[in-house]
Amino acid sequence: MAVAEELEVDHEVILYIKEPPGKEDLEKIVAGLEDPVEDLVRKDSKFKKLELNPDDFVDNPEAVVEILVKHKQLLQRPVLVRGKKAMIGRPKARIYEFLSKD
């Protein structure tokens, strides 16, 4: 958000816990994602607690959407969407390039 403000780019912040993206939104994000689709799923303690296998999500957009619909906390963030393209905003330096594109 601070990067968008610094670059004076209009932006909308979606609080994913209060307003989680639905299946259709996730499918659009996955379709435009510039990163490997499996990177959209956080591999944190909740992921481990659910006994998920990271290999199940590699090159598998349907599995990524399915798990994120069920467990919104596993959504990697921030996710930036611009037009039909999307990216994971990590590391932060990538955000500048993404938001600066025409």
WOPEJO-V551618 format. One record per backbone hydrogen bond with DSSP energy under -1.0 kcal/mol. CO is the residue of the C=O (numbers start at 1). NH is the residue of the N-H. E is the energy in kcal/mol with one decimal. If there is no record, write none. Layout:
co,nh,e
CO,NH,E
CO,NH,E
This chain:
co,nh,e
1,5,-2.3
2,6,-2.6
3,7,-2.4
4,9,-3.0
14,16,-1.2
15,19,-3.3
22,26,-2.6
23,27,-2.4
24,28,-1.9
25,29,-2.3
26,30,-2.9
27,31,-2.3
28,32,-1.6
32,86,-2.5
36,39,-1.9
37,40,-1.7
38,41,-1.4
40,76,-3.0
44,48,-2.1
45,49,-2.7
46,50,-2.1
47,52,-1.9
48,51,-1.5
53,56,-1.8
54,57,-1.6
57,60,-1.7
60,64,-2.0
61,65,-2.5
62,66,-2.4
63,67,-2.4
64,68,-2.1
65,69,-2.0
66,70,-1.7
67,71,-2.7
71,74,-2.2
72,75,-1.6
74,42,-3.7
78,89,-3.2
80,87,-2.2
82,85,-2.0
85,82,-2.9
86,34,-2.4
87,80,-3.0
88,90,-1.7
91,94,-2.0
92,95,-1.6
94,98,-2.2
95,99,-2.8
96,100,-1.4
